[in-house]
Amino acid sequence: MTYKVVLAPQAQRALAGLAPERRRAVHETMRGKLSTNPLSVGTTEGTGPDALRKLPVAPAGVTIGHRVIDAQVEVRVVRLLGWP
């Protein structure tokens, strides 16, 4: 099953501000691991259905903050955190 990956406005703005090679790495991760198996990647902060998950993307120097909504078969990317 493939999950639909949706970007929140804040994540869209952050993605647009990345250099092309970093943006490409984030897109590849969203099309790959995040859309095919979102519940088994990254670390979880909190519990329950609204728990925030964090998936580091080392080539981009970014961590993807996302929530998995199983009922809608959707992954909502809520933020991108850049590394120094």
Contacts in CASP RR format, 6 or more apart in sequence:
PFRMAT RR
TARGET T0000
AUTHOR 0000-0000-0000
METHOD contacts of the structure
MODEL  1
MTYKVVLAPQAQRALAGLAPERRRAVHETMRGKLSTNPLSVGTTEGTGPD
ALRKLPVAPAGVTIGHRVIDAQVEVRVVRLLGWP
1 73 0 8 1.000
2 35 0 8 1.000
2 36 0 8 1.000
2 73 0 8 1.000
3 34 0 8 1.000
3 35 0 8 1.000
3 36 0 8 1.000
3 38 0 8 1.000
3 68 0 8 1.000
3 73 0 8 1.000
3 74 0 8 1.000
3 75 0 8 1.000
4 35 0 8 1.000
4 72 0 8 1.000
4 73 0 8 1.000
4 74 0 8 1.000
4 75 0 8 1.000
5 30 0 8 1.000
5 31 0 8 1.000
5 34 0 8 1.000
5 35 0 8 1.000
5 74 0 8 1.000
5 75 0 8 1.000
5 77 0 8 1.000
6 74 0 8 1.000
6 75 0 8 1.000
6 76 0 8 1.000
6 77 0 8 1.000
7 15 0 8 1.000
7 77 0 8 1.000
8 76 0 8 1.000
8 77 0 8 1.000
8 78 0 8 1.000
8 79 0 8 1.000
10 78 0 8 1.000
10 79 0 8 1.000
11 65 0 8 1.000
11 77 0 8 1.000
11 78 0 8 1.000
11 79 0 8 1.000
11 80 0 8 1.000
14 79 0 8 1.000
14 80 0 8 1.000
14 82 0 8 1.000
15 23 0 8 1.000
15 26 0 8 1.000
15 80 0 8 1.000
16 23 0 8 1.000
17 23 0 8 1.000
18 26 0 8 1.000
18 60 0 8 1.000
18 62 0 8 1.000
18 80 0 8 1.000
21 59 0 8 1.000
21 60 0 8 1.000
22 59 0 8 1.000
22 60 0 8 1.000
22 61 0 8 1.000
22 62 0 8 1.000
23 60 0 8 1.000
25 57 0 8 1.000
25 59 0 8 1.000
25 60 0 8 1.000
25 61 0 8 1.000
25 62 0 8 1.000
26 57 0 8 1.000
26 60 0 8 1.000
26 62 0 8 1.000
26 64 0 8 1.000
26 80 0 8 1.000
29 55 0 8 1.000
29 57 0 8 1.000
29 60 0 8 1.000
29 64 0 8 1.000
30 64 0 8 1.000
30 75 0 8 1.000
30 77 0 8 1.000
33 41 0 8 1.000
33 55 0 8 1.000
34 41 0 8 1.000
34 55 0 8 1.000
34 64 0 8 1.000
34 66 0 8 1.000
34 75 0 8 1.000
34 77 0 8 1.000
35 75 0 8 1.000
38 53 0 8 1.000
38 66 0 8 1.000
38 68 0 8 1.000
38 75 0 8 1.000
39 68 0 8 1.000
41 53 0 8 1.000
41 55 0 8 1.000
42 53 0 8 1.000
42 54 0 8 1.000
42 55 0 8 1.000
42 56 0 8 1.000
43 53 0 8 1.000
43 54 0 8 1.000
44 51 0 8 1.000
44 52 0 8 1.000
44 53 0 8 1.000
44 54 0 8 1.000
45 51 0 8 1.000
45 52 0 8 1.000
45 53 0 8 1.000
45 54 0 8 1.000
46 52 0 8 1.000
49 69 0 8 1.000
49 70 0 8 1.000
50 67 0 8 1.000
51 67 0 8 1.000
52 65 0 8 1.000
52 66 0 8 1.000
52 67 0 8 1.000
52 78 0 8 1.000
53 65 0 8 1.000
53 66 0 8 1.000
53 67 0 8 1.000
53 68 0 8 1.000
54 63 0 8 1.000
54 64 0 8 1.000
54 65 0 8 1.000
54 66 0 8 1.000
54 81 0 8 1.000
55 63 0 8 1.000
55 64 0 8 1.000
55 65 0 8 1.000
55 66 0 8 1.000
56 62 0 8 1.000
56 63 0 8 1.000
56 64 0 8 1.000
57 63 0 8 1.000
57 64 0 8 1.000
61 82 0 8 1.000
61 83 0 8 1.000
62 80 0 8 1.000
62 81 0 8 1.000
62 82 0 8 1.000
62 83 0 8 1.000
63 80 0 8 1.000
63 81 0 8 1.000
63 82 0 8 1.000
63 83 0 8 1.000
64 77 0 8 1.000
64 80 0 8 1.000
65 77 0 8 1.000
65 78 0 8 1.000
65 79 0 8 1.000
65 80 0 8 1.000
65 81 0 8 1.000
66 75 0 8 1.000
66 76 0 8 1.000
66 77 0 8 1.000
66 78 0 8 1.000
67 75 0 8 1.000
67 76 0 8 1.000
67 78 0 8 1.000
68 74 0 8 1.000
68 75 0 8 1.000
68 76 0 8 1.000
69 75 0 8 1.000
69 76 0 8 1.000
END
